[in-house]
């Protein structure tokens, strides 16, 4: 199995800013998307996030790179906002089905 190239310090946050901005705008139009995106963000959080600076439940860079590689075939892929929103809706619906 091929290894992913090492991440750079700014590989995820800077490039994801347009996606986050588009998702915020989408939430203004569709407020019911907010809890769904929060659920996805919570599920992607780094383990023991409270033990390392910046003490925020942010996703681990390696995990995001792996998810992008498995979904898009490239570790540095950035999904379009509409796909993130669709994934959030699907995750929300599957959570309700599993009960």
DRENKE-61108 format. One record per residue: residue number from 1; residue in one letter; x, y, z of N, C-alpha, C, CB in turn. Coordinates in nm, 3 decimals. Atoms other than C-alpha are relative to their C-alpha. Glycine has a CB too. Layout:
   num   residuo     neast    nnorth       nup    caeast   canorth      caup     ceast    cnorth       cup    cbeast   cbnorth      cbup
   NUM         A         X         Y         Z         X         Y         Z         X         Y         Z         X         Y         Z
...
END
This chain:
   num   residuo     neast    nnorth       nup    caeast   canorth      caup     ceast    cnorth       cup    cbeast   cbnorth      cbup
     1         X     0.084    -0.117     0.000     0.000     0.000     0.000     0.089     0.124     0.000    -0.096    -0.001     0.121
     2         X    -0.081    -0.121     0.011     0.143     0.338    -0.100    -0.029     0.095     0.116    -0.027     0.070    -0.133
     3         X     0.018    -0.097    -0.108     0.202     0.592     0.172    -0.029     0.137    -0.056     0.125     0.004     0.090
     4         X     0.030    -0.136     0.040     0.067     0.942     0.152     0.121     0.089     0.026    -0.125     0.054     0.075
     5         X    -0.109    -0.093    -0.029     0.318     1.225     0.125    -0.025     0.071     0.132     0.015     0.103    -0.113
     6         X     0.020    -0.067    -0.129     0.378     1.407     0.453    -0.077     0.130    -0.017     0.134     0.027     0.068
     7         X     0.077    -0.124     0.010     0.139     1.694     0.523     0.089     0.121     0.023    -0.116     0.000     0.100
     8         X    -0.066    -0.126    -0.030     0.256     2.052     0.515    -0.080     0.068     0.110     0.011     0.092    -0.126
     9         X     0.066    -0.064    -0.115     0.169     2.278     0.807    -0.133     0.065    -0.036     0.090     0.104     0.059
    10         X     0.122    -0.071     0.036    -0.098     2.469     0.614    -0.080    -0.073    -0.107     0.034     0.139    -0.048
    11         X     0.062     0.072     0.110    -0.222     2.194     0.382    -0.152    -0.007     0.008     0.055    -0.138    -0.007
    12         X     0.145     0.012    -0.008    -0.575     2.172     0.516    -0.070     0.133     0.026    -0.036    -0.098     0.109
    13         X     0.083    -0.116    -0.033    -0.695     2.496     0.680    -0.010     0.106    -0.108     0.052     0.063     0.123
    14         X     0.005    -0.109     0.097    -0.598     2.752     0.415    -0.082    -0.038    -0.122     0.141     0.039    -0.041
    15         X     0.068     0.040     0.122    -0.733     2.553     0.123    -0.148    -0.031     0.024     0.069    -0.121    -0.059
    16         X     0.139     0.032    -0.030    -1.057     2.462     0.299    -0.083     0.124     0.030    -0.006    -0.094     0.118
    17         X     0.073    -0.123    -0.034    -1.150     2.824     0.372    -0.115     0.029    -0.097     0.096     0.117     0.002
    18         X     0.115    -0.026     0.089    -1.362     2.867     0.054    -0.115    -0.098     0.021     0.046    -0.007    -0.145
    19         X     0.105     0.098    -0.024    -1.551     2.546     0.130    -0.076     0.035     0.127     0.059    -0.143     0.011
    20         X     0.064    -0.038    -0.126    -1.618     2.655     0.487    -0.087     0.124    -0.022     0.106     0.027     0.110
    21         X     0.078    -0.120     0.030    -1.733     2.996     0.362    -0.127    -0.031    -0.077     0.083     0.099    -0.078
    22         X     0.118     0.039     0.078    -1.967     2.837     0.108    -0.100    -0.075     0.088     0.041    -0.087    -0.120
    23         X     0.090     0.072    -0.089    -2.109     2.609     0.379    -0.071     0.095     0.097     0.078    -0.106     0.078
    24         X     0.063    -0.100    -0.087    -2.171     2.905     0.610    -0.111     0.072    -0.077     0.105     0.102     0.053
    25         X     0.101    -0.066     0.082    -2.355     3.081     0.327    -0.120    -0.091    -0.024     0.060     0.044    -0.135
    26         X     0.108     0.097     0.022    -2.555     2.765     0.257    -0.085    -0.014     0.126     0.058    -0.137    -0.041
    27         X     0.074     0.011    -0.127    -2.651     2.748     0.627    -0.092     0.119     0.022     0.097    -0.012     0.117
    28         X     0.088    -0.117    -0.011    -2.796     3.100     0.605    -0.128    -0.022    -0.079     0.072     0.127    -0.049
    29         X     0.116     0.028     0.084    -3.029     2.979     0.331    -0.077    -0.121     0.052     0.043    -0.023    -0.145
    30         X     0.058     0.126    -0.048    -3.090     2.636     0.485     0.043    -0.024     0.145     0.045    -0.120    -0.091
    31         X    -0.042     0.012    -0.140    -3.070     2.665     0.867    -0.003    -0.143     0.055    -0.088     0.086     0.084
    32         X     0.005     0.138    -0.049    -3.158     2.297     0.914     0.129    -0.076    -0.029    -0.118    -0.073    -0.062
    33         X    -0.129     0.063     0.032    -2.815     2.215     0.772     0.101     0.016     0.114     0.057     0.058    -0.129
    34         X    -0.095    -0.030    -0.108    -2.639     2.360     1.078     0.025    -0.120     0.092    -0.050     0.118     0.082
    35         X    -0.029     0.114    -0.088    -2.688     2.065     1.318     0.062    -0.117    -0.074    -0.126    -0.045     0.070
    36         X    -0.055     0.110     0.079    -2.603     1.822     1.039     0.150     0.020    -0.023    -0.073    -0.011    -0.134
    37         X    -0.143    -0.029     0.019    -2.271     1.994     0.966     0.075    -0.009     0.133     0.019     0.139    -0.063
    38         X    -0.063     0.011    -0.131    -2.197     2.017     1.338     0.023    -0.146     0.039    -0.085     0.070     0.106
    39         X    -0.017     0.143    -0.027    -2.252     1.642     1.368     0.120    -0.056    -0.077    -0.128    -0.078    -0.037
    40         X    -0.114     0.046     0.080    -2.005     1.577     1.085     0.130     0.053     0.060    -0.014     0.046    -0.148
    41         X    -0.121    -0.057    -0.059    -1.752     1.815     1.240     0.038    -0.071     0.129    -0.019     0.150     0.026
    42         X    -0.026     0.069    -0.127    -1.787     1.643     1.577     0.055    -0.140    -0.025    -0.128    -0.008     0.085
    43         X    -0.048     0.135     0.030    -1.736     1.299     1.423     0.141     0.000    -0.057    -0.094    -0.068    -0.098
    44         X    -0.134    -0.009     0.059    -1.422     1.416     1.242     0.105     0.051     0.099    -0.005     0.090    -0.121
    45         X    -0.093    -0.061    -0.094    -1.263     1.566     1.555     0.116    -0.095     0.034    -0.073     0.042     0.127
    46         X    -0.120     0.075    -0.041    -0.916     1.457     1.664    -0.024    -0.060     0.137     0.126     0.091     0.000
    47         X     0.008     0.061    -0.133    -0.898     1.218     1.954     0.081     0.084     0.098     0.052    -0.147    -0.001
    48         X    -0.065    -0.077    -0.108    -0.802     1.388     2.279     0.032     0.142    -0.043     0.128    -0.070     0.045
    49         X    -0.021    -0.135     0.052    -0.843     1.728     2.114     0.021     0.102     0.112    -0.117     0.041    -0.085
    50         X    -0.012    -0.091    -0.114    -0.862     1.892     2.456     0.141     0.001     0.059    -0.101    -0.037     0.106
    51         X    -0.133     0.012    -0.058    -0.505     1.784     2.535     0.109     0.070    -0.081     0.035    -0.145     0.014
    52         X    -0.101    -0.065     0.085    -0.329     1.970     2.250    -0.052     0.134    -0.051     0.037    -0.091    -0.119
    53         X     0.035    -0.131     0.057    -0.325     2.330     2.135    -0.039    -0.022    -0.145     0.118     0.103     0.012
    54         X     0.069    -0.118    -0.050    -0.531     2.492     1.992    -0.122    -0.031     0.086    -0.043     0.085    -0.115
    55         X     0.107     0.037    -0.092    -0.772     2.302     2.224    -0.138     0.017    -0.061     0.009     0.082     0.126
    56         X     0.127    -0.004     0.073    -1.047     2.291     1.963    -0.025    -0.137    -0.063     0.001     0.112    -0.110
    57         X     0.028     0.132     0.059    -1.225     1.981     1.827     0.015     0.002    -0.152    -0.142    -0.045     0.038
    58         X    -0.030    -0.002     0.144    -1.058     2.008     1.485     0.039    -0.139    -0.047     0.112     0.101    -0.031
    59         X    -0.038     0.132     0.049    -1.000     1.708     1.261     0.152    -0.013    -0.013    -0.066    -0.026    -0.136
    60         X    -0.142     0.027     0.020    -0.657     1.547     1.242     0.030     0.009    -0.149     0.038    -0.140     0.056
    61         X    -0.039    -0.019     0.139    -0.479     1.640     0.920     0.016    -0.134    -0.071     0.129     0.081    -0.009
    62         X    -0.020     0.132     0.062    -0.377     1.279     0.851    -0.133    -0.068    -0.032     0.084    -0.090     0.092
    63         X     0.130     0.062     0.021    -0.737     1.162     0.889    -0.072     0.064    -0.118    -0.085     0.010     0.127
    64         X     0.066    -0.069     0.111    -0.874     1.428     0.653     0.067    -0.037    -0.131     0.003     0.152     0.021
    65         X    -0.072     0.038     0.121    -0.602     1.348     0.399    -0.038    -0.142    -0.044     0.152     0.011     0.022
    66         X     0.038     0.138     0.033    -0.689     0.977     0.419    -0.143    -0.005    -0.054     0.013    -0.090     0.124
    67         X     0.139    -0.003     0.048    -1.063     1.049     0.381    -0.010     0.055    -0.141    -0.087     0.082     0.094
    68         X     0.002    -0.058     0.135    -0.999     1.267     0.076     0.062    -0.097    -0.101     0.076     0.134    -0.001
    69         X    -0.062     0.099     0.089    -0.772     1.000    -0.071    -0.097    -0.114    -0.032     0.129    -0.056     0.064
    70         X     0.093     0.110     0.024    -1.034     0.729    -0.028    -0.123     0.045    -0.078    -0.043    -0.062     0.131
    71         X     0.119    -0.050     0.069    -1.315     0.949    -0.158     0.030     0.051    -0.141    -0.064     0.111     0.081
    72         X    -0.028    -0.068     0.126    -1.143     1.133    -0.443     0.126    -0.049    -0.071     0.012     0.146     0.024
    73         X    -0.121     0.053     0.062    -0.822     0.941    -0.511     0.122     0.089     0.014    -0.026    -0.024    -0.144
    74         X    -0.112    -0.091    -0.023    -0.601     1.232    -0.403    -0.005     0.047     0.144    -0.005     0.122    -0.099
    75         X    -0.003    -0.042    -0.140    -0.489     1.319    -0.053    -0.024     0.149     0.018     0.132    -0.037     0.062
    76         X     0.016    -0.145    -0.012    -0.503     1.692    -0.127    -0.129     0.051    -0.064     0.119     0.068    -0.064
    77         X     0.127    -0.040     0.060    -0.852     1.693    -0.279    -0.081     0.084     0.098    -0.082    -0.125    -0.044
    78         X     0.090    -0.083    -0.079    -1.096     1.955    -0.156    -0.140    -0.021    -0.058     0.043     0.154    -0.003
    79         X     0.133     0.027     0.055    -1.462     1.851    -0.192    -0.080     0.129    -0.020    -0.077    -0.094     0.092
    80         X     0.088    -0.116     0.016    -1.718     2.098    -0.325    -0.097     0.008     0.118    -0.077    -0.009    -0.134
    81         X     0.089    -0.022    -0.114    -1.947     2.249    -0.062    -0.129    -0.080    -0.012    -0.032     0.149     0.014
    82         X     0.127     0.073     0.014    -2.256     2.082    -0.208     0.019    -0.148     0.034    -0.055     0.014    -0.143
    83         X    -0.023     0.140    -0.038    -2.095     1.738    -0.159     0.014    -0.014     0.151     0.126    -0.054    -0.069
    84         X    -0.010     0.003    -0.147    -2.009     1.818     0.204    -0.139     0.010     0.060     0.091     0.114     0.052
    85         X     0.137    -0.016    -0.049    -2.368     1.932     0.258    -0.080    -0.129    -0.022    -0.071     0.118    -0.070
    86         X     0.070     0.127     0.027    -2.501     1.614     0.093     0.045    -0.109     0.097     0.024    -0.046    -0.144
    87         X    -0.052     0.098    -0.094    -2.273     1.401     0.310    -0.056     0.026     0.140     0.155     0.005     0.003
    88         X     0.055    -0.032    -0.132    -2.394     1.586     0.621    -0.146    -0.043     0.011     0.013     0.151     0.028
    89         X     0.141     0.044    -0.001    -2.758     1.524     0.528    -0.009    -0.152     0.009    -0.074     0.050    -0.126
    90         X     0.000     0.146     0.000    -2.685     1.157     0.458     0.038    -0.054     0.138     0.097    -0.054    -0.108
    91         X    -0.043     0.043    -0.133    -2.500     1.118     0.790    -0.112     0.018     0.101     0.125     0.078     0.045
    92         X     0.111    -0.029    -0.091    -2.792     1.277     0.975    -0.111    -0.103    -0.019    -0.055     0.142    -0.024
    93         X     0.106     0.096     0.027    -3.043     1.048     0.804     0.039    -0.141     0.045    -0.033     0.000    -0.149
    94         X    -0.046     0.133    -0.042    -2.834     0.735     0.871     0.002    -0.013     0.151     0.139    -0.029    -0.057
    95         X     0.002     0.002    -0.146    -2.807     0.829     1.236    -0.141    -0.030     0.050     0.049     0.134     0.058
    96         X     0.140     0.023    -0.038    -3.186     0.833     1.255    -0.045    -0.141    -0.035    -0.091     0.102    -0.069
    97         X     0.037     0.136     0.042    -3.217     0.499     1.070     0.056    -0.102     0.097     0.050    -0.028    -0.143
    98         X    -0.069     0.097    -0.086    -2.972     0.326     1.305    -0.065    -0.016     0.136     0.142     0.041     0.017
    99         X     0.063     0.008    -0.133    -3.188     0.391     1.611    -0.098    -0.112     0.008    -0.069     0.128     0.035
END
